[in-house]
Amino acid sequence: MNPATALATVLVDELLRCGMTDAVLAPGSRSAPLALALHAAEEAGRLRLHVRIDERSASFLGLGLAKRSGRPVALVCTSGTAAANFHPAVVEAHESGVPLVVLTADRPPELRDTGANQTIDQVKLYGTAVRWSTEVGVPENRPGMVAYWRSLVSRAWGLAQAPAAGPVHLNAAFREPLIPDGDESWCEPLDGDATGAWTKVRAATPGSVLHVPPTRRGVLVVGDGAVNVKRYVAAASMAGWPVLAEPNGNARYGDHALSSHHFLLGVGEFVERHRPEVVVTLGKPGLSRPLLSLLRRAEEHIVLSPDLARWPDPVRSATQVAQEVEIPVVSGDDMWLKSWRTADLAAAAAVDEVLDAVPGVSEPRLARDLVAGLPGGSLLFTAASMPIRDLDQVMRPRRGIRVMANRGASGIDGLVSTAIGAALAHSGRSYALLGDLAFLHDQNGLIIGPRDERPDLAIVVVNNQGGGIFSLLPQAALAGPFERVFGTPHQVDLAGVAAAHGVPYRRLDAAGDLPKAIAGEGLRIVEARTDREANAVLHAEMRKAAHTAVRAVLS
């Protein structure tokens, strides 16, 4: 099966699973895959297809169908001015709150801006007149495409209805061939979830609660921006579920919280024996690839999202989305939780042994000891790259602190200023853990006028002379260009930076000196010098030791 046919087949099928009963089509060449998929659905009795030769008339026909039925209607056209002729109806739908799913076929990127026939700029063609607009992207014959396409359609369907109905726009680029080629094979099954749409969005109505089916084999995942954390951690504990919390999810406390799930989920044998029946996600996870893989493997993945117009689903595995979830208490065998905890404790002990054997200052040990030693009521702001990931791998469960990071876009910019702002708003002691590049990127944040309030903030800077995270990525194998374009070493004297801004400075030379180094009041800087290559070796040793310990528990 060629990619164009596969994409169109899945898009139409998922719309039907979501509940589409009517589609309006204007004829064209580039939209042929969609037209044929709609025709096949009509022949199978799955929808009513309405064909109009004038795109403007077609779009207003769809508007009338959706306005009266209250259900989203699909509008389909070819590329070029055909799509522009939908605009008046899209504007009317936007202003009157009518749900439409606008599917515009497009030329592939290599034909744009070349003078190719019937090619205009269709990206965000309808501007602010749609609730959401996205490029579907040119389809490719590789695994993962079907989940992406179905997730995309489910999200579009949900956004067309909630929180306020209106039009959404999917721009789909097709390469030739545009008609079926007689080959039905594809690299993965085109069918989605046999029970219905890929992601079911629970309507935002008062008292609308999604009741999770009773099961011991559940997992609560907590990521950045999670809300109502205490309530759901308590519910997961009552249900006998392990809690897999990223540090900035602020749910890594209590007997059910794990600290080594990153390592556990990297052991194939453990993963095979611990496939959850249901995963409930709070906030946006994204620090650990093994944790994201767990979401893909869950039989049921429920995303708890206050905003049904935007929910986090980074691996497109969500089966249901709800604003409120009820996790039932399940009595009986607690071997599920015990198995997770036993492996977690073994992995954590193995990692601690590796870290404690290193005589000097290391990045993961610094993260572990810093968060463990902070006084109750403290705020810890971390950089969004290596520091937060170090915390994710080595932070032991504890109460009484708040961890924050700019993980919305995970940028390197503005972190000194963000930490200072958070410290000024925090009522307790404040600390920051930044890498040298993040610190230097926003060193102007240290400029504070004489009449402005200064924060009580200790900024701990891990100085490994460059971009440390790249030493843990595949780029590290590129020995020739690595230092120049990824490592990006610098020769900045951080003590001199501190002096230039009149900020007290200390250097951390031994791991055991950390409590003394961060002591004090006001704005202050602590520099911890490390080596990027040694850090990469240490992370490999941590992983090996943790995996060995987990396998020993399983045997």
N, C-alpha and C positions, 0 to 999 in steps of 0.2 A: 504494500500500500504506500502510495506516495505521501509525503508530509502534509501537503495541502488537504488531501482527502481526510487524512487522519485527524488533523486539527478541526476541520469543519464538522466531522462526525461527532467528535467529543463535545465541541461547543454546543451543538444543537441538542445532543442527548442530555447534557447536564442541565440546560435550560428546561427541558421537559421534566426532568427529575425534580427540579426546583418547583415546578408547578405551572410552567407556561402552557397556555392553551391556544394562543393566537400569535401568529407572526405575519408581518407584512413585508413583501419583497418587491423591490424594483429591479428589473432585469439588468444584467451587465456581464462583462467577461471576467474581470478580476474576482468578482463575487461568485463565480461558478461553483466552487466547492461548497459554499454555504447554501446556494440555491438547490443544489442536488441533494444535500443533506436534509433540507427542509422538505423537499418533494418526497423523499423516501419516508420521512416521518409522517407526512400527510397520507401517503399510500398505506402506511401501517395503522392508520387511524389514531395517531397519537396527538394530532393538533389540527387546527384549521389554518390553512395557508391562504393569504390574500395577496394577489399579484396585481400591481398597478404599474403602468408604463411611465408615469410622472412621479418623480421622487417627492415633490412637494405634496401632491395629493396622497401619495402613499403614507407620508409621515403624519399628515393630519387624520387620515383614516386610523392609523395606529393610536393617535392621541385620543380619538373618540372611543375606540375600543377599550383603552386603558382607563379613561375617565369614567366610563359607565360601569365597567366590571370591577374596578379597584385593584386589578391585578396587572403586573408588568406585562407589556407587549413588546416583542422584539421587532425592531426596524432594521432591514438589511438592504444595503446598496453597494454598488461598485465604487471604484476610486474616482478622484477628481471632483468636478463640480457637482456630481451626483450627491456626494456627501454634504456639500455646501447647501444644497437645496433642502436638506433636513433641518437646517438651522432655525427657521421661523417656528416650526412645530416644537423643536427642542426648547426654544426660549419660552414658548407658551406653557409647555409642560413644567418648566422650571418655576415659572411665576404662579402657576395654579396647582402645583404639587401633584402632578400626574406621573405615575411610574412608567418609565420607558427604558428598555435596554437597546441602545443604538449600536449596531454592529456594522462598521464601515470596513470594506475590503480596501487594501492598500497595496501599492507596489513595494517590493523589498528595498532596503536601504541603498543598495548599489545602484538603483535606478533613479533615486531622488536627486534633485538639483543637477540633472544631466540633460534636461530637455526631453526626457523620455515621455512618450505619449500618455495623456490622462493622468499625470502625476502632479499633485500639489502637496503642500505641507498640511498634513492631516493630524499631526500631533497636537493634542489639546485644541482641536479645531473649534470647539464650541465654548472655549474660555470658561468663564464663571457660570455659564448657564447649565452646567451639569454638576451633579453631586460628586461625581468621581470620573476620572478619565485615565486610561492607561493604554500603553502599547502592549499588545499580546506578544509581539515578537515573531520572527520568522520560525515556523515549526522545523524541528530537527528530529531525525530518527535515532533517538537515544533514550535510555531509561530516565524516568523522572518527569518527562514531558506531560504525561497524562495527569499526574497528580497536580502539576502546575496549572494546566488548562482547567481542570475541574474546580480547583480551589479558586481560580480567578473568576469563573462564572458564578460560583456560589457567593463570592464576596460581592460581585456586581448585583446579583439578584437581591441580596440582603440590603445593600446600600440604596437600591432603587425604592425600598419600602421604609427603611428606618434610618434615623429617628423621624425624618420627615420625607414623605414620598417625593420622587422627582426622577429626572432622567440620568442615566449613566452611559458612558461611552467606552466601547472596546474597539480599538483600531487594530485590525488583523492583517498583517502583511503576508502575502502568498507568493511563492515562487512557482514557476511552471514545473511540471504539468499541473493543470488546474482541474482535470477530470480524472476519474478512476483509471488506473492502468491495468486492471485485471488481477493484480497481485494483492491478496488479502493479508499477507504476513506483516507483522510489526514487531518491534523489539520487545514490547511488553503488552499485556492485555489492555485493550481500549476501554473495557468495562470499568466502571468506578464501583463505589459501594453499592452492593446489590440491594440494600435496604432503602435506598433513596439518594437524595442529593449528597454531594461530597461533604459539605458543611451546612448543617441545619442551624439557622439563626432563630433563637426563641424570641417571640414577639415581646416588645417592651411594654407590657401592660402591668398595672398595679397588682402586686401579689403574685406575679408570674415567677415561679420558682422551678428550676429544673431539679428533679429528684434523681440522684445517682442510684443506679441499681445496687442493692447490697452486695458487697464483695470484700473479702479480705485482701485480695490481690490488687490493691489500688496503690497509687503513688500521688503525692501532692508535690508539684513543682512550683517554686516561687522565684520569680525573676524581678527585674528592675521595674519600679513603678507600681508594685503590687499594693492593693488596698484591702482593708478589712483582714489584715494578716492574722492577727491574734485569733479571730473567730474561726478562720479556716484551719489554722494550725491545731487549734483545740479539737475541731471536728475530725481532722485526720487522725489525731492521736486517739480519739475515742473509737475510731473505726479500725485502728490497728495498722495504719498506713505509715510507711517511712516518709519523711519530709526532705526533699532534695531542694535546698534553698541556696541560691546565689547570695553572696555576702550583702549586696545592695538591695536584696529582697527583704532583709531584716527579719528573717524567719528562722535563722540558724540558732535555735535555742531549744532546750528541753530534751527529753529522752528519745524522741522520735527523729530528731534532726541528725542528719549524717554530715560528715565533713570530707569524705573521700569518694563521693559518688563519681567524680571524674575518673578515678582510677578503676573503680569497680566496673563501670560500664565500658572500660577498655579491655576487659577480659571476656573473650567469646563464650567460655563455658559458663561464666556467671550470668551473662546476658541471656543465654539460652534457657537457663533455669529460672530466671526472674523476669519473664515477660509479663507485664501487668495487664490485667483485664481492662483497667480504666486508669487514665491519667487526668488529673485536674490541674490546670495551669493558672496561676495568678501572675499578673505582670508579664514582662517580656523577657524570656530567657534567651541567652545567646553567648555565654562565656565559654561553654564547653561543647565541643563537637560530639563527644560521646553522649552527653545529655540530650542534645538535639536528635541524635539517632534513636534514643529511647522513645521520643515522641513519635517518630515514624513507625516504630514497631508496636505501639500500643493498639489494642483492639478498639478502644474507644478513647478519644482525646477530647476532653471538654475544656474549652477556653472560657474563663470567667472574665468578662469585660464590662466595665461600667458604661462604655460607649459602644453601642451596637453598630455604629457607623465606621468604627476603626477598632479592629481587634488584632492582637499580635498572634501571628501564626507563621513563624519564620521558615518552617520546613513544609508548610502547606499540608498538615496532617490533621487539622481540627475536624472533628466529626460533628460537634455541636458548639454553639456559642450562646452564652446566657449572661444576664446581669446578676443573677443570684442562683446559687447552687446549694442543695441540701445533701450533705454527705451522711448517710445513715450509720448508726452505731451497729456494729456486727459483733456478736459474741461467738465464742468458740476458739478454735485453734489459732494461736498467734505465732506459728512457726514462720509465716511469711515475714513478719517484722523481725523476728529473732535472726533469721538468716541474713537479712540485710545488715542488721546491726553487728552481727558477729564478723562478717566480712569487712565492714567499715572500720571496726576497731582494729582488726588485724592490719589493714592497709595503713591506717593512721599511725599505728605503732611502728610499722616498717619505715614509713616516710620520716617520722621523728628521729629514728635511729640514724638514717642517712644524714639528716640535717644537723644533728647534734655532733656528728663525727667530723664535721668541717670546722677547723679551728678559727678561720677568719670570718668576716662578715659576708653572708650570702643573701641573695635577694629573697628566696622563699622563706628562709629562717627569719629574716628581718620582718617580713610580713606577718609570719606566725606569731613572733614574740611581741610585735607592736600591738596587734589587736588583742592579744591575750593580756597584756599588761596595762591597758588603758583603764583609768578609774571609771567607776560607774557613772552614767550620765554623759559620757563623752561622745563627741562627734568625730568620725573618721571620714574624711573626704579622700578618695583615691583617683588616680589617673585611670583612664578608660582602657588602657592597653595592657601592659604587663603587670602593674601593681594589683589591679582588680583580679586578674587571672591567678596571680600568686595567692592572693587571699582565698580565691575559690578552691584552690587545691590544698591549702594547709590550714585554713582557719578552723579552729575547733569550736564546737557549739558553746555559746555563752550568752548571757543576758546583759542588759543595762547599757548597751551602746547603740549608736545609730551610724550606719555605713551609707555613704552617698557616693555617686559617681555620675559623670555626664555621659550616660550610656544611651541617651536618646538617639544621637547620631555618632556617638563614640569618637568625637574629634579630639585632637590634641590641643586645640586653641582655647585660650581663656581660662585655663585651669587654676592658675594662681589667683586670679580675680574671683572665680567662682568659690574657691575655698575660703577666701577672705570674706566674701559676702555671706556664705553659710555660717562662718564663725561669728560674724557680727549679729546674726539672727538667732544663734544658738545660746541657750541659757547656761550651758556647762562648759567644760574644757573642750578644746577643739584641736584636731591634728589633721595633717594631710600627708599622703604618701604619693610622691610624684617621681617620674623618671626625669633624667637630666634634660632631654629634649623638650618635654612638656613644660618643665620649669623655665627653660630659656625662651621658649616660644612666647611666654607671657610674663617675662621678667618686669615689664612695665607695670604689671599689677602691683608691684612693690612700692610704686610711687604713691605716697599718701601725704596729702597736704597737712601742714602743721595744725590746722583747726579741725581736721577730720578725725573721727574716732578710729583708734587702732585696735585690731582684733587680738584676742588671746588665742594664738594659733602657732603651733610648732609645725613647720613644713619640713618633712623628712624627704630628702632628695637622693634617689638612687642614681649615682653617677657611674654609668658603665661606658662613658665616652661614645654615645651614639644610640642608634635604634636597636635596643636589646631584643625586642620581640622577633626581629627578622632572623636572628640567630637560631630561632626555634622553628623557622618556616623553611620550605623547600629552597627559597632563594639562597640559603646559606651554602648550598652546594656549588653555587656559581663563584668559585674562588677568584676568578679574575676581576669581574666588575663589582663583587659584593661590597667591599668596604667603601668604594667610591659612591655607589648609587643606592645602597641599602643601609649599610652600617653608619654612614655619614658621621665619622668621628669629628670631634671639635677639640679645641684647646682652651676652652673658657675656664678661668679660675673662679669657681663659685664663691670662694671666700672674698674675692675682689668684688663680685657682684653684690654680695651682702654688704660689704663695706661701703660701696657706692650709694647704697640706699639707706645706710644707717641702721641695718638690721643685725642684731646679734647672731653670731655664727659659731657652730661647733662642728667638729669632725668626729664621726664614729669610727673608731679603729678596731674595736673588739665587740663581738656580739653581746657579751655580758655587760657592756657599758651602756646599753640602750636606755635603761631607766634614767640614768644620770644625764644622758645626752638630751633627752626630751624634756627634762625637768625645767621648771621656770615659768615665767608669765610673759604675756605680751607676744608680739610677733617675733619669731626667731626661726633660724634655719639650721638644720642638721644635715650634713653631707655624709653619705655612706658610699664609699668607692668600691666598685665590684668589677669583675672581668666578664665580658660577654661570652667568650668561649668557655670559660669555666662554668658559667651559669648554665649553658646549654648541656654540658656534660652532667652537671648536678641534676638537672631536670630528667635526663635520661636515666640516671641512677635511681631517682625517686620512683619513676614509672616502673622500672624493672623490679625494684624491691617490693613495691605495692602489688604488682601483678603476681609475683611469686608468693607473697603472703596470702593473697586471695585464692590462688590455686591450691595452696596447702589447706586452707579451710574447706574447700570444696571436695578435696580428695578423701 
